[in-house]
């Protein structure tokens, strides 16, 4: 089952549709709001907002990038 054809997606991109802005940013904001809703201390919320960036979300979505990031921070690897 195909919701939107590949040709339609390519055409939208050619006329200037930005998938990152249209899809990525709202998902990043939803994830940020979800995670912030789990934090109970107000000071932690402001600190969390500074740490949770779109770049960090991208790292968290990619297993290899996450493992590399953990290695840089000195965390144990899952290997």
N, C-alpha and C positions, 0 to 999 in steps of 0.2 A: 504494500500500500504506500503510495507516494502522495504526501500532502501538497508539496510544491515541486514542480519539475526543476531539474538542474538548470535548464535554459532560462527559466524565470528568475532563479537566484542569480545567475550570471548577468542577466539583463538588469536586474535591480542594482547590482554592484557597478555595472558600467554607467548607469545614470546617476550614481553618487550615493547609493544607500550604504551607510556605514554600519556593518554588522556589530562591530565592537561597541559602538556607542548605543545602538538600539537594543542589543541583547546583553552584552558583557557588563555594562555599567549598572543596569537595573539589578542584575543578578548579584553583583558585588555589593550593592547597597542592601539588598535583601539579606545576604549573608552577614553583613556587618550588623544590621539591626537585630537579626536573630541572635548572634553571638553577644551583642551588648545586652540583650534582654536577659541573658543568663548570668550577667555580672551583677552582684548585689551591692557592692561598695561604690559610691559616687566617684571617689578618687581613682578607682580601678577603671571606671568607664572612660575618663579622660585619657588615662594612660593607654588603654586599649585602643581608643580612636587614633592615637598617634602611631601605634604599632601596626594596626591592621590597614594596610595600604592595598591598592589594586595589584601591585606587584607581588605582595606577599600572598594574596589570594591565588594568583597564577602559579606561584611556587607550590602552594598547598594542593592544587589540582593536578600537578604533574608528579608522579611517583619518583622519577629520576631526579628532578629538580629538588624535591623535598629531601631525598636522601643526601644529596650534595649539600643542601642547606644545613641539615642536621650535622653532617661531617664538619662543616665550617664552624658550627657552634660548639663542637665537641661532644655531640650526642652520640649514642650508640647506634650502629647501623643494624638493619634487619637482616643482613646477609648471613 
